[in-house]
Amino acid sequence: MDIFYRLAPFIQDFIYQNKWEELRGNQVAACQVVFDSDDNLLLSSGTASGKTEAAFLPVLTELYNNPSRSVGILYISPLKALINDQFIRLEQMLIDSHIPVTKWHGDASQTQKNKLIKSPEGLLQITPESLESLITNKRGAVLSMFSDLRFVIIDEVHYFMRDVRGLQLLCVLERIMRLTGVNPRRIGLSATLGDLSLAQNWLNTNTGRACAAPVTQEGKKRVRLHVERFVNYADKRDFETTDGSGNITDVSGGDIGDREHYEYLFKQTLDKKTIIFTNSREETEFILAHLREIALKNKAPDVYRVHHGNVSALLRESTEDEMKSADEKIVTGATVTLELGIDIGSLDQAVQVGAPLSVSSFAQRLGRCGRRGQVPQLLFTFVESIQINSADILGPINWGFIRTIGIIELYLKEHWLEPIPPLHHAYNLLYHQTMSCLKSSGEMSAAALAQNVLSLGCFTHIPQEDYKHLLTHLIEIDQLARTEHGGLMIGREGEKVINSHKFLTVFIAPEYLLVKDENRTIGTVDKIYPVGTRFALAGIAWETVDVNEKSKVIFVKRVPGISLVDWDVDFTAEVHTVLVRKMRSILLEDGEYPYLSLRCKERLNEIQYISRNSGILENLVTQLSEKKFAIFPWIGTRQLMTLNYALRHKGIKSKLPYITCVYLEVIFDGTAETLEFVIQDILRSHLDLYALPLPDKVQVESKYNEFIPLDLLRKQFIEDYLDFEGLKRDMSGI
């Protein structure tokens, strides 16, 4: 029978009313898996490919045909905004189904939440933190709410997989499964997964099920790309002109590239609905403020908005609503907040300022444009600061520029995405789940606690002795306390942690101050700007008029002009070996890159010339000065970091100049040949990673690290970040 006729009548009506011509390949495949098997399901296909409907059409049909005695479908999203967006779409689909949908997060209606607790049914949309709160604080309600749960849909699987927040979600789902005795099927959705098997394993964690991951042909898509470049010259003397008498009449140089860049962006985005992606909140604020100023001078409308995590939710939602409107040609500056699948309608284009953080990030950002039949159009812009007459032979190489070409080539021609390495030693989450378990259950024996927590699928790689060590440490610092019966309970210091509203989250959220214009919340900043100080937020310049340090509120007034703002924490990225090797091939070969502007092609030729004549493409070690060497093994960040510490173990001063660097900088008294021999010796050795001279407080930065013994944090860094086997494998051909 045709899949369409197996769908519930209200879904068939919905398809007719929305004038769908046919079901997409992934929707048919999803229906076949849900209807004809008992497997979990992983749906990985491009943005706007109908994945959400592919998941909901069959599971809602199943729920319609066989109503559940509790909540039947649990939809989990990383963002409240995604839940709100999906809620509207689902309400329309479910009008004639008699299947209620309830959203549950911090901003959702308490009345609707109470109604669901009293009469659990239908579909529940929730965040991991709200789900954690439910099982920790309302175990009885959880038992009735999910006693007949059939499906769990996890949106943006790639987002959860690369973060400890995803492990928290898996732990909570497993705790619910144990409490209710129900094992619902899991459906994962993602647009950017490099290794499907890793995602299948993640989704399957302790479910005992197989996971189907149907691959459907989406067909080749046309993409419009263009890369443009602008230059700031650091040495202004080369740009001085005189009037013949020796008097300087003009000094160009300096920030001429920035000015050209802003004018270019203004022209390219004029009357086009656009997202301008940057890699930092500061850059987003600065660019949009400049565009607004140029628009003012040109008497053009103010269509410029800012969307990032420090802009208030109200302003972000207002921007999303404006972008959904077909009539509004809004230009929005954003960071990662608009990478995920919030519906913002059709875009005319997206702009990426600087190098994308990764191939996956590029794929997400490309997926934001070209919806609803449009050809995706993505513009890249670079502003380079060139130091004229640089003494460093590697100085003139713009690695971010080469990385961008590598990212474009890998995704569009080879359809490659970074695999997401698993997190096996998340001791901070182990602490969190221990405290959550005790808060929920009360006093427990150490053995019962260990059985309860260590048996969770996320902790299978953590030995009992590590957990015993953690518990002993937590008792010593009063996070836990022994009872007179020999059991364990939350200690006095632990009470302060678990009773905080911040306990539910396992991701780091800096202390922020609220910024208010009278009673209107603009957003947040992470430092106090004293009275009279001007700073930017939401693309607008503000001046502090008052500060309430106790309430952590900065009161501001709007002022004209452009101001700066900075946050202490922003984005980091690591580079995969496949991408680094692609960068090398771009430098080595004379490839055709039609999306590069003439200026970019000239810049590429210049970088290729420098690279080929410096020896870095053929030689493992290149001498930069008398005692300074560059090591180019052309491997990923994790493997390069491992080699870095291995060299230090040999007494050689080594460092990565910056986090996405593709080479090591070494100070060495010997020759390049001797240094190469040292590296080969490391690769042949049985290197003990635990003997490496790591910094005393080395760790994978995570929330709750303050409660974890330093030796366990060191172990997590070694086991989950360093990669000696990968280093040997990737350098085996050198």
Buried (B, 14 or more C-beta within 10 A) or exposed (E): EEBBEBBBEBBBBBBEEEEBEEBBBBBBBBBBBBEEEEBBBBBBBBBBBBBBBBBBBBBBBBBBEEEBEBBBBBBBBBBBBBBBBBBEBBEEBBEEBEBBBBBBBEEBEEEBBEBBBEEBBBBBBBBBBBBBBBBBEBBEBBBBBBBBBBBBBBBBBBBBBBBBBBBBBBBBBBBBBBBBEBBBBBBBBBBBBBEBEBBBBBBBBBBEBEBBBBEBEEEEEEBBBBBBBBBBBEEEEEBEEEEEEEEEEEEEBBBBBBBBBBBBBBEBBBEBBBBBBBBBBBBBBBBBBBBBBBBEEEEBEEBBBBBBBBBBBEBBBBBBEBBBEEEEBBBBBBBBBBBBBBBBBBBBBBBBBBBBBBBBBBBBBBBBBBBEEBEBBBBBBBBBEBEEEEEEBBEBBBBBBBBBBBBBBBBBEEEBBBBBBBBBBBBBBBBBBBBBBBBBBEBBEBEBBBEBBBEBBBBEEBEEEBBEBBBEBBBEEBBBBEEEEEBBBBBEBBBEBBEEEEBBBBEEEEEBBBBBBEEEBBBBBBBEBEEEBBBBBBBBBBBBEEBEEEEEBBBBEEEEEBBEBBBEEEEEBBBBBBBBBBBBEBBEEEEEBEBBBEBBBEBBEEBBEBBEEBBBBEBBBBBBEEEBBBBBBBBBBBBBBBBBBBBBBBEBEBEBEEEBBBBBBBEBEEEBEEBBEBBEEBBEEEBEBEEBEBEEEBBBEBBBBEBBBEEBBBBBBBBBBBBBEBBBEBBEEE
